[in-house]
Amino acid sequence: MKSFLIFLSGFITAIIVLAGGGYAAMQYSTKISQESRSEWMPDFDKQLYKSAAELAVAKTEYERWIAIGDVGLWNVDNGSLEKAELFANETLTIAERFKDDWNYGNAIHKGHLTLGRIALRRNDIEEAKKQLLLAGKTPGSPQLDSFGPNMVLAKELLDKGEKEIVLMYLELCEVFWDLHMEKLMIWEEDIVNNRSPSFGANLIY
């Protein structure tokens, strides 16, 4: 009888431990899920410093063109909208001479994203939406085809309630980012269901 009671006590203890462990695991899983949905935001100053350093060592117009797309995009956050606009327009102008270059799609993408972010800070939402779609019409590039689109302007427009234009942008991105169509679909589902998508590193690509 005594041995049975010891066995029963041990059995009940095991159930409690397992239940507690299951509860802890469930809590941990919920926490991870919530964290994965919380938006990571890039260090814009760090991005500007990095891109400006690349521009500083550029020796030719071509090397400068490679660098200024990022410099323009991150100058927006540094408060220098005039500089950002100059860089964006220069990026797009030079791009017309390098349509067969690997960087052409990047230049079109970053140039229009920069102009869109500038428009948003000037409270011109319609222009920002137009520039987002122009950015989405990039033919792609080795980087865009692999890592996907930059979502920083899309996020800024989502924060202002512009869901439809961002969904249109994601549809355009499907043309060149078919390798990760599932990620685009998750973002689209989040937007349709009024959830904030977790864009992660696509805020700086």
KOLLOGU-792865 format. One record per residue: residue in one letter; x, y, z of N, C-alpha, C, O in turn. Coordinates in pm, whole numbers, padded with zeros to 5 digits, always signed. Layout:
N
AXYZXYZXYZXYZ...
This chain:
205
M+00084-00121+00000+00000+00000+00000+00088+00127+00000+00061+00224-00070K+00193+00120+00082+00284+00234+00092+00351+00262-00042+00365+00376-00085S+00394+00151-00108+00462+00168-00237+00366+00225-00342+00407+00301-00429F+00237+00186-00331+00137+00238-00425+00118+00387-00406+00105+00462-00503L+00115+00431-00278+00097+00573-00249+00217+00654-00300+00202+00766-00349I+00338+00595-00286+00458+00664-00335+00451+00678-00487+00484+00782-00543F+00407+00567-00553+00394+00569-00699+00291+00673-00742+00313+00749-00837L+00176+00675-00668+00069+00769-00702+00115+00913-00685+00085+01000-00767S+00189+00937-00576+00240+01072-00550+00336+01116-00660+00332+01229-00708G+00424+01021-00699+00520+01053-00806+00451+01078-00938+00491+01165-01014F+00344+01000-00964+00270+01014-01089+00202+01151-01096+00206+01219-01199I+00139+01189-00983+00071+01320-00978+00172+01433-00993+00146+01531-01062T+00288+01418-00929+00393+01521-00939+00440+01536-01084+00461+01647-01133A+00455+01420-01152+00499+01423-01292+00399+01496-01379+00436+01574-01467I+00267+01469-01351+00163+01537-01429+00169+01687-01408+00156+01765-01502I+00190+01727-01281+00197+01870-01250+00315+01936-01320+00304+02045-01376V+00431+01866-01316+00551+01920-01379+00532+01934-01530+00568+02035-01590L+00473+01827-01590+00450+01830-01734+00351+01939-01770+00369+02010-01869A+00247+01951-01689+00147+02055-01716+00210+02193-01705+00187+02281-01787G+00292+02209-01599+00360+02337-01581+00453+02366-01695+00462+02479-01744G+00525+02260-01738+00616+02276-01850+00543+02309-01977+00588+02391-02057G+00427+02244-01997+00346+02272-02115+00295+02414-02113+00292+02481-02217Y+00255+02460-01995+00207+02597-01983+00320+02696-02012+00302+02796-02082A+00439+02664-01955+00554+02751-01978+00590+02754-02126+00622+02859-02181A+00585+02636-02188+00616+02629-02331+00516+02710-02412+00552+02779-02507M+00387+02701-02372+00284+02775-02441+00306+02925-02426+00291+03001-02521Q+00341+02967-02303+00368+03108-02278+00487+03156-02360+00485+03265-02417Y+00591+03071-02364+00711+03107-02440+00679+03119-02589+00724+03212-02656S+00602+03024-02639+00563+03025-02780+00484+03151-02814+00505+03213-02918T+00392+03188-02723+00311+03309-02744+00400+03433-02746+00381+03524-02827K+00498+03435-02654+00589+03548-02645+00671+03563-02773+00687+03673-02825I+00722+03449-02823+00801+03452-02946+00717+03500-03063+00763+03578-03147S+00591+03452-03068+00501+03491-03177+00475+03641-03173+00474+03707-03277Q+00454+03695-03050+00429+03838-03038+00552+03918-03076+00541+04023-03141E+00671+03867-03036+00793+03939-03068+00820+03940-03217+00871+04038-03272S+00784+03829-03283+00807+03821-03427+00718+03919-03502+00750+03957-03615R+00607+03960-03442+00517+04055-03507+00552+04199-03471+00505+04292-03538S+00634+04219-03365+00671+04354-03331+00776+04402-03431+00869+04327-03464E+00763+04522-03478+00848+04570-03587+00984+04615-03539+00997+04700-03451W+01086+04556-03600+01222+04601-03578+01246+04722-03666+01211+04721-03784M+01304+04825-03609+01330+04945-03688+01481+04963-03705+01557+04949-03609P+01524+04994-03827+01667+05010-03852+01723+05137-03790+01649+05230-03757D+01854+05138-03775+01925+05256-03728+01954+05341-03852+02051+05316-03924F+01871+05442-03876+01883+05521-03998+02015+05598-04003+02074+05613-04110D+02062+05646-03888+02190+05718-03887+02304+05626-03928+02395+05666-04001K+02298+05501-03881+02401+05404-03917+02400+05375-04067+02505+05363-04130Q+02279+05364-04124+02267+05339-04268+02322+05456-04348+02387+05437-04451L+02295+05578-04302+02345+05697-04372+02497+05702-04364+02564+05731-04464Y+02552+05675-04248+02698+05677-04230+02765+05575-04322+02865+05605-04386K+02709+05456-04327+02765+05348-04410+02760+05386-04559+02859+05371-04631S+02646+05435-04605+02633+05469-04747+02717+05591-04783+02773+05598-04892A+02728+05688-04692+02810+05807-04717+02958+05770-04727+03033+05829-04804A+02999+05671-04647+03138+05626-04653+03169+05561-04787+03278+05578-04841E+03072+05487-04842+03089+05426-04974+03095+05533-05083+03170+05520-05180L+03016+05637-05066+03017+05746-05164+03150+05821-05159+03200+05866-05262A+03206+05835-05040+03329+05912-05024+03447+05851-05099+03540+05922-05137V+03446+05720-05119+03559+05655-05186+03533+05632-05336+03616+05575-05406A+03416+05676-05383+03383+05660-05526+03475+05747-05611+03492+05866-05583K+03534+05688-05714+03630+05761-05797+03574+05797-05935+03627+05885-06002T+03469+05729-05976+03411+05755-06108+03262+05785-06094+03203+05762-05989E+03204+05837-06202+03060+05863-06199+02982+05735-06176+02881+05734-06105Y+03029+05627-06235+02961+05497-06218+02964+05453-06073+02862+05411-06019E+03080+05463-06009+03091+05424-05867+03005+05515-05780+02944+05470-05682R+03000+05641-05817+02915+05736-05743+02768+05695-05756+02693+05698-05659W+02730+05658-05876+02591+05616-05902+02552+05495-05820+02439+05485-05771I+02647+05402-05804+02620+05282-05723+02588+05322-05578+02504+05260-05513A+02657+05426-05530+02644+05464-05388+02529+05558-05357+02470+05550-05249I+02496+05648-05450+02405+05758-05414+02260+05713-05392+02182+05785-05329G+02223+05598-05444+02086+05552-05420+02057+05536-05273+01954+05581-05223D+02151+05472-05202+02135+05455-05057+02154+05586-04982+02083+05614-04885V+02251+05666-05027+02275+05793-04958+02150+05880-04962+02114+05942-04862G+02085+05884-05076+01962+05962-05087+01853+05910-04996+01786+05987-04927L+01835+05779-04996+01727+05718-04917+01742+05749-04769+01643+05778-04701W+01866+05744-04718+01886+05765-04574+01906+05911-04538+01899+05945-04420N+01931+05998-04634+01937+06141-04605+01800+06193-04563+01791+06293-04492V+01695+06127-04606+01560+06168-04568+01545+06169-04417+01483+06260-04361D+01602+06070-04351+01587+06059-04206+01684+06150-04131+01669+06173-04011N+01783+06199-04202+01878+06289-04139+01827+06434-04141+01894+06525-04093G+01707+06453-04199+01648+06585-04203+01690+06669-04321+01648+06784-04333S+01775+06614-04408+01823+06690-04523+01744+06650-04647+01793+06575-04731L+01623+06699-04657+01537+06662-04769+01590+06713-04903+01575+06646-05005E+01652+06830-04902+01705+06887-05025+01817+06799-05081+01821+06771-05201K+01908+06755-04994+02016+06665-05037+01959+06534-05088+01999+06483-05192A+01864+06480-05013+01803+06353-05052+01740+06364-05189+01751+06272-05270E+01673+06475-05215+01608+06494-05345+01710+06504-05458+01689+06448-05566L+01819+06576-05434+01925+06586-05534+01984+06450-05567+02004+06416-05684F+02011+06372-05464+02067+06238-05484+01970+06148-05559+02010+06072-05648A+01843+06156-05523+01743+06070-05588+01730+06104-05736+01727+06014-05820N+01724+06232-05767+01711+06272-05907+01837+06238-05987+01829+06201-06104E+01952+06252-05924+02077+06214-05990+02080+06063-06017+02122+06019-06124T+02036+05986-05919+02030+05841-05933+01946+05801-06054+01987+05718-06135L+01828+05862-06065+01736+05827-06174+01786+05878-06309+01766+05812-06412T+01851+05993-06310+01902+06050-06435+02016+05964-06492+02016+05930-06610I+02111+05929-06408+02224+05847-06453+02177+05709-06493+02233+05647-06584A+02073+05659-06426+02022+05524-06454+01983+05508-06602+01994+05399-06657E+01938+05616-06664+01895+05608-06804+02011+05573-06898+01988+05529-07011R+02134+05592-06851+02250+05558-06933+02303+05418-06903+02395+05370-06969F+02244+05353-06805+02291+05220-06765+02177+05120-06755+02168+05044-06659K+02091+05121-06854+01973+05036-06848+02005+04887-06852+01924+04805-06808D+02121+04852-06903+02160+04711-06909+02249+04671-06792+02298+04558-06788D+02270+04761-06699+02358+04734-06586+02284+04662-06474+02163+04678-06459W+02357+04583-06396+02296+04509-06284+02234+04602-06180+02141+04564-06109N+02287+04726-06171+02238+04818-06068+02117+04901-06113+02062+04976-06034Y+02077+04888-06239+01968+04971-06291+01840+04954-06208+01778+05053-06170G+01801+04831-06180+01679+04806-06103+01688+04862-05962+01589+04912-05908N+01806+04853-05901+01826+04910-05767+01808+05062-05770+01745+05120-05682A+01866+05124-05873+01859+05270-05884+01715+05318-05901+01674+05415-05837I+01640+05251-05987+01499+05287-06006+01422+05271-05876+01343+05357-05838H+01446+05161-05808+01377+05131-05683+01408+05235-05575+01317+05295-05518K+01537+05256-05550+01577+05347-05442+01547+05493-05476+01508+05570-05389G+01565+05530-05603+01538+05669-05642+01393+05708-05617+01365+05814-05561H+01300+05623-05660+01158+05654-05642+01115+05641-05495+01028+05716-05449L+01173+05547-05423+01141+05537-05280+01183+05664-05207+01111+05714-05120T+01300+05715-05244+01348+05838-05180+01255+05955-05208+01220+06030-05118L+01216+05971-05334+01124+06080-05369+00989+06063-05299+00925+06162-05262G+00947+05939-05283+00821+05915-05213+00829+05951-05065+00734+06006-05010R+00941+05919-05003+00957+05951-04861+00965+06102-04840+00915+06155-04741I+01030+06170-04934+01036+06316-04928+00896+06375-04940+00858+06464-04864A+00819+06324-05036+00682+06374-05056+00599+06355-04930+00518+06441-04894L+00618+06243-04865+00541+06215-04743+00574+06317-04634+00485+06360-04560R+00699+06354-04624+00738+06452-04522+00693+06593-04558+00691+06683-04474R+00657+06610-04683+00600+06738-04727+00447+06731-04732+00381+06818-04788N+00394+06627-04671+00249+06605-04661+00180+06588-04796+00061+06618-04809D+00253+06542-04894+00196+06514-05026+00179+06362-05039+00261+06294-05100I+00071+06312-04982+00050+06167-04977+00028+06110-05116+00075+06000-05145E-00042+06181-05201-00069+06131-05336+00062+06112-05415+00077+06013-05487E+00153+06205-05400+00283+06192-05468+00362+06075-05409+00429+06002-05482A+00354+06059-05278+00424+05947-05213+00370+05814-05264+00447+05721-05287K+00240+05805-05280+00179+05682-05333+00222+05656-05477+00251+05542-05514K+00227+05761-05557+00272+05748-05696+00416+05697-05702+00448+05610-05783Q+00501+05752-05617+00642+05712-05617+00659+05568-05567+00749+05498-05612L+00574+05525-05476+00581+05387-05428+00555+05290-05543+00626+05190-05557L+00456+05319-05624+00424+05231-05737+00535+05235-05842+00566+05132-05902L+00595+05351-05863+00707+05359-05957+00826+05277-05907+00896+05214-05986A+00847+05277-05776+00954+05196-05718+00924+05047-05738+01015+04968-05762G+00797+05011-05728+00757+04871-05746+00768+04824-05889+00769+04703-05914K+00776+04917-05983+00786+04881-06125+00930+04858-06170+00956+04843-06289T+01022+04855-06077+01161+04821-06109+01166+04686-06178+01087+04597-06145P+01257+04668-06275+01268+04537-06339+01336+04433-06252+01348+04317-06290G+01381+04476-06133+01452+04384-06046+01603+04396-06063+01651+04472-06148S+01676+04320-05985+01822+04321-05988+01868+04196-05913+01787+04129-05849P+01996+04165-05918+02042+04050-05838+02007+04064-05690+01972+03966-05624Q+02016+04187-05638+01985+04209-05496+01834+04202-05470+01790+04134-05377L+01757+04271-05551+01611+04272-05532+01552+04133-05552+01461+04092-05480D+01604+04061-05651+01552+03927-05679+01581+03831-05564+01506+03736-05541S+01689+03856-05492+01728+03767-05381+01670+03812-05247+01604+03734-05178F+01694+03938-05211+01657+03988-05079+01520+04054-05074+01462+04070-04967G+01470+04093-05189+01336+04151-05194+01335+04303-05189+01440+04366-05182P+01217+04361-05192+01201+04507-05199+01229+04576-05066+01220+04515-04959N+01263+04703-05076+01271+04784-04956+01130+04828-04918+01054+04875-05003M+01095+04811-04790+00958+04836-04746+00942+04960-04658+00837+04979-04595V+01044+05044-04652+01037+05156-04558+00927+05256-04596+00855+05302-04508L+00914+05290-04725+00807+05382-04765+00671+05315-04751+00574+05379-04711A+00664+05187-04784+00538+05113-04769+00492+05117-04623+00374+05137-04596K+00585+05097-04530+00549+05100-04388+00501+05239-04347+00404+05252-04272E+00569+05342-04396+00529+05479-04361+00390+05510-04414+00313+05580-04347L+00356+05459-04532+00222+05481-04586+00119+05397-04512+00006+05441-04491L+00156+05276-04472+00065+05194-04390+00032+05264-04259-00082+05260-04213D+00133+05327-04200+00111+05399-04074+00012+05514-04090-00044+05563-03992K-00009+05557-04215-00107+05661-04243-00238+05604-04297-00325+05677-04345G-00250+05472-04289-00375+05406-04328-00389+05376-04475-00498+05342-04521E-00281+05389-04552-00288+05369-04697-00265+05221-04732-00161+05185-04788K-00360+05137-04699-00347+04994-04720-00349+04955-04867-00266+04875-04911E-00442+05010-04942-00462+04966-05081-00338+04989-05167-00303+04903-05248I-00273+05102-05150-00155+05131-05232-00041+05037-05198+00036+04998-05285V-00029+05000-05071+00077+04908-05031+00049+04768-05086+00142+04698-05126L-00075+04728-05089-00111+04599-05148-00079+04599-05298-00034+04498-05352M-00102+04710-05363-00069+04721-05506+00083+04712-05526+00131+04651-05621Y+00156+04773-05436+00303+04768-05440+00353+04625-05424+00443+04581-05495L+00294+04551-05332+00333+04412-05310+00305+04327-05433+00382+04237-05466E+00195+04355-05501+00164+04282-05624+00271+04308-05731+00310+04216-05803L+00317+04431-05740+00423+04463-05836+00553+04390-05799+00627+04347-05887C+00578+04378-05671+00701+04313-05626+00701+04162-05653+00806+04100-05658E+00583+04106-05672+00574+03963-05703+00644+03929-05834+00689+03816-05854V+00655+04027-05923+00715+04003-06055+00863+03966-06042+00910+03876-06112F+00936+04035-05953+01079+04008-05942+01117+03926-05818+01228+03873-05812W+01027+03916-05720+01063+03844-05597+00983+03714-05583+00932+03683-05475D+00973+03642-05691+00895+03520-05688+00961+03410-05606+00896+03311-05571L+01090+03425-05574+01159+03326-05491+01103+03323-05350+01110+03221-05282H+01047+03434-05306+00993+03443-05170+00848+03492-05173+00809+03580-05096M+00773+03435-05262+00633+03473-05275+00556+03455-05145+00462+03529-05115E+00597+03353-05067+00525+03325-04942+00536+03440-04844+00442+03467-04769K+00650+03510-04843+00666+03624-04753+00575+03739-04795+00513+03804-04711L+00568+03762-04925+00477+03866-04975+00332+03833-04938+00255+03922-04903M+00297+03706-04948+00160+03664-04916+00129+03685-04768+00017+03723-04733I+00226+03659-04682+00207+03681-04538+00185+03829-04510+00097+03866-04433W+00267+03913-04574+00251+04058-04555+00113+04103-04605+00046+04182-04539E+00073+04052-04721-00058+04089-04776-00170+04047-04682-00265+04122-04660E-00159+03926-04628-00263+03877-04537-00269+03962-04411-00378+03993-04362D-00152+04000-04359-00149+04085-04240-00218+04218-04267-00296+04266-04185I-00189+04278-04381-00247+04409-04414-00398+04399-04430-00472+04482-04378V-00443+04298-04502-00587+04279-04524-00660+04261-04391-00773+04306-04375N-00594+04194-04296-00656+04166-04166-00620+04269-04059-00634+04245-03940N-00574+04385-04106-00544+04499-04016-00440+04465-03910-00446+04514-03797R-00342+04381-03949-00229+04354-03862-00108+04426-03919-00100+04453-04039S-00013+04458-03831+00109+04525-03877+00209+04421-03923+00256+04341-03842P+00244+04420-04050+00340+04320-04098+00477+04342-04035+00515+04455-04003S+00550+04234-04018+00688+04242-03970+00781+04241-04091+00811+04134-04144F+00825+04357-04135+00907+04366-04255+01054+04333-04229+01129+04301-04321G+01094+04342-04102+01231+04304-04066+01336+04378-04146+01329+04499-04164A+01435+04302-04194+01548+04362-04264+01510+04422-04398+01590+04493-04458N+01389+04396-04446+01345+04459-04572+01321+04608-04556+01288+04677-04653L+01337+04658-04436+01330+04803-04417+01462+04870-04455+01467+04993-04469I+01569+04791-04471+01698+04852-04508+01755+04796-04637+01849+04853-04690Y+01703+04686-04690+01757+04630-04815+01744+04731-04929+01784+04703-05042
